[in-house]
Amino acid sequence: MPFVRAAAVSDIASGKGKQVSVGGKNVAIFNINGTFCAIDNDCPHRGAPLAEGDCEGNTVVCPWHGATFDLTTGAHLSPPAPRGVKAYPVQIVGDEVHIEI
């Protein structure tokens, strides 16, 4: 699949996430000190929006129940999430964040 525009670089502050809809998928894009990562937005535990979670280094903490996920791989690092989420390849094109769905 080709990379598609998901957001502007300026839309996502460092240390924060943003929820976007790309190719019919609900995706969370995070800015980790200028490096962008994209994962499925919905926590597999109860569907919380991961884009609203707190970033701690390369991880995000689910805003509802505290499960943690690796932003680079989507792997879950702590319960109560039973599994990880999908991670998407990201590239920056000019001032745009593109992800491969």
Contacts in CASP RR format, 6 or more apart in sequence:
PFRMAT RR
TARGET T0000
AUTHOR 0000-0000-0000
METHOD contacts of the structure
MODEL  1
MPFVRAAAVSDIASGKGKQVSVGGKNVAIFNINGTFCAIDNDCPHRGAPL
AEGDCEGNTVVCPWHGATFDLTTGAHLSPPAPRGVKAYPVQIVGDEVHIE
I
1 100 0 8 1.000
1 101 0 8 1.000
2 100 0 8 1.000
3 89 0 8 1.000
3 91 0 8 1.000
3 93 0 8 1.000
3 98 0 8 1.000
3 99 0 8 1.000
3 100 0 8 1.000
4 22 0 8 1.000
4 23 0 8 1.000
4 98 0 8 1.000
4 99 0 8 1.000
4 100 0 8 1.000
4 101 0 8 1.000
5 93 0 8 1.000
5 96 0 8 1.000
5 97 0 8 1.000
5 98 0 8 1.000
6 20 0 8 1.000
6 22 0 8 1.000
6 27 0 8 1.000
6 29 0 8 1.000
6 38 0 8 1.000
6 96 0 8 1.000
6 97 0 8 1.000
6 98 0 8 1.000
6 99 0 8 1.000
7 18 0 8 1.000
7 20 0 8 1.000
7 29 0 8 1.000
7 96 0 8 1.000
7 97 0 8 1.000
8 95 0 8 1.000
8 96 0 8 1.000
8 97 0 8 1.000
9 31 0 8 1.000
9 36 0 8 1.000
9 92 0 8 1.000
9 94 0 8 1.000
9 95 0 8 1.000
9 96 0 8 1.000
9 97 0 8 1.000
10 95 0 8 1.000
11 18 0 8 1.000
11 97 0 8 1.000
12 18 0 8 1.000
12 29 0 8 1.000
12 30 0 8 1.000
12 31 0 8 1.000
12 36 0 8 1.000
12 97 0 8 1.000
13 31 0 8 1.000
14 31 0 8 1.000
14 32 0 8 1.000
14 33 0 8 1.000
14 34 0 8 1.000
15 30 0 8 1.000
15 31 0 8 1.000
15 32 0 8 1.000
15 33 0 8 1.000
15 55 0 8 1.000
16 30 0 8 1.000
16 31 0 8 1.000
16 55 0 8 1.000
17 28 0 8 1.000
17 29 0 8 1.000
17 30 0 8 1.000
17 31 0 8 1.000
17 51 0 8 1.000
17 52 0 8 1.000
17 53 0 8 1.000
17 55 0 8 1.000
17 60 0 8 1.000
18 28 0 8 1.000
18 29 0 8 1.000
18 30 0 8 1.000
18 51 0 8 1.000
19 26 0 8 1.000
19 27 0 8 1.000
19 28 0 8 1.000
19 41 0 8 1.000
19 49 0 8 1.000
19 51 0 8 1.000
19 52 0 8 1.000
20 27 0 8 1.000
20 28 0 8 1.000
20 29 0 8 1.000
21 27 0 8 1.000
22 99 0 8 1.000
22 101 0 8 1.000
23 101 0 8 1.000
24 101 0 8 1.000
25 40 0 8 1.000
25 101 0 8 1.000
26 40 0 8 1.000
26 41 0 8 1.000
26 42 0 8 1.000
27 38 0 8 1.000
27 39 0 8 1.000
27 40 0 8 1.000
27 41 0 8 1.000
27 88 0 8 1.000
27 99 0 8 1.000
27 101 0 8 1.000
28 38 0 8 1.000
28 39 0 8 1.000
28 40 0 8 1.000
28 41 0 8 1.000
28 49 0 8 1.000
28 50 0 8 1.000
28 51 0 8 1.000
28 60 0 8 1.000
29 36 0 8 1.000
29 37 0 8 1.000
29 38 0 8 1.000
29 51 0 8 1.000
29 90 0 8 1.000
29 97 0 8 1.000
29 99 0 8 1.000
30 36 0 8 1.000
30 37 0 8 1.000
30 38 0 8 1.000
30 39 0 8 1.000
30 51 0 8 1.000
30 55 0 8 1.000
30 60 0 8 1.000
30 71 0 8 1.000
32 55 0 8 1.000
32 57 0 8 1.000
32 58 0 8 1.000
32 71 0 8 1.000
36 90 0 8 1.000
36 92 0 8 1.000
36 97 0 8 1.000
37 58 0 8 1.000
37 71 0 8 1.000
37 72 0 8 1.000
37 87 0 8 1.000
37 90 0 8 1.000
38 87 0 8 1.000
38 88 0 8 1.000
38 89 0 8 1.000
38 90 0 8 1.000
38 97 0 8 1.000
38 99 0 8 1.000
39 50 0 8 1.000
39 60 0 8 1.000
39 69 0 8 1.000
39 71 0 8 1.000
39 74 0 8 1.000
39 85 0 8 1.000
39 86 0 8 1.000
39 87 0 8 1.000
39 88 0 8 1.000
40 50 0 8 1.000
40 74 0 8 1.000
40 85 0 8 1.000
40 86 0 8 1.000
41 49 0 8 1.000
41 50 0 8 1.000
41 51 0 8 1.000
42 48 0 8 1.000
42 49 0 8 1.000
42 50 0 8 1.000
42 85 0 8 1.000
43 49 0 8 1.000
43 50 0 8 1.000
43 62 0 8 1.000
43 64 0 8 1.000
43 65 0 8 1.000
43 67 0 8 1.000
43 69 0 8 1.000
43 81 0 8 1.000
43 85 0 8 1.000
44 76 0 8 1.000
44 81 0 8 1.000
44 82 0 8 1.000
44 83 0 8 1.000
44 84 0 8 1.000
44 85 0 8 1.000
45 62 0 8 1.000
45 64 0 8 1.000
45 65 0 8 1.000
45 67 0 8 1.000
45 80 0 8 1.000
45 81 0 8 1.000
45 82 0 8 1.000
46 64 0 8 1.000
46 65 0 8 1.000
47 64 0 8 1.000
48 62 0 8 1.000
48 63 0 8 1.000
48 64 0 8 1.000
48 65 0 8 1.000
49 63 0 8 1.000
50 60 0 8 1.000
50 62 0 8 1.000
50 63 0 8 1.000
50 69 0 8 1.000
50 85 0 8 1.000
52 63 0 8 1.000
53 60 0 8 1.000
53 61 0 8 1.000
53 62 0 8 1.000
53 63 0 8 1.000
54 60 0 8 1.000
54 61 0 8 1.000
54 63 0 8 1.000
55 61 0 8 1.000
55 71 0 8 1.000
56 68 0 8 1.000
57 71 0 8 1.000
58 70 0 8 1.000
58 71 0 8 1.000
58 72 0 8 1.000
59 68 0 8 1.000
59 69 0 8 1.000
59 70 0 8 1.000
59 71 0 8 1.000
59 77 0 8 1.000
60 68 0 8 1.000
60 69 0 8 1.000
60 71 0 8 1.000
61 67 0 8 1.000
61 68 0 8 1.000
62 68 0 8 1.000
62 69 0 8 1.000
62 81 0 8 1.000
65 80 0 8 1.000
66 78 0 8 1.000
66 80 0 8 1.000
67 76 0 8 1.000
67 77 0 8 1.000
67 78 0 8 1.000
67 79 0 8 1.000
67 80 0 8 1.000
67 81 0 8 1.000
68 76 0 8 1.000
68 77 0 8 1.000
68 78 0 8 1.000
69 75 0 8 1.000
69 76 0 8 1.000
69 77 0 8 1.000
69 81 0 8 1.000
69 84 0 8 1.000
69 85 0 8 1.000
70 76 0 8 1.000
70 77 0 8 1.000
71 87 0 8 1.000
72 87 0 8 1.000
73 87 0 8 1.000
74 84 0 8 1.000
74 85 0 8 1.000
74 86 0 8 1.000
74 87 0 8 1.000
75 84 0 8 1.000
76 82 0 8 1.000
76 83 0 8 1.000
76 84 0 8 1.000
76 85 0 8 1.000
88 99 0 8 1.000
88 100 0 8 1.000
88 101 0 8 1.000
89 99 0 8 1.000
89 100 0 8 1.000
90 97 0 8 1.000
90 98 0 8 1.000
90 99 0 8 1.000
90 100 0 8 1.000
91 98 0 8 1.000
91 99 0 8 1.000
91 100 0 8 1.000
92 98 0 8 1.000
END
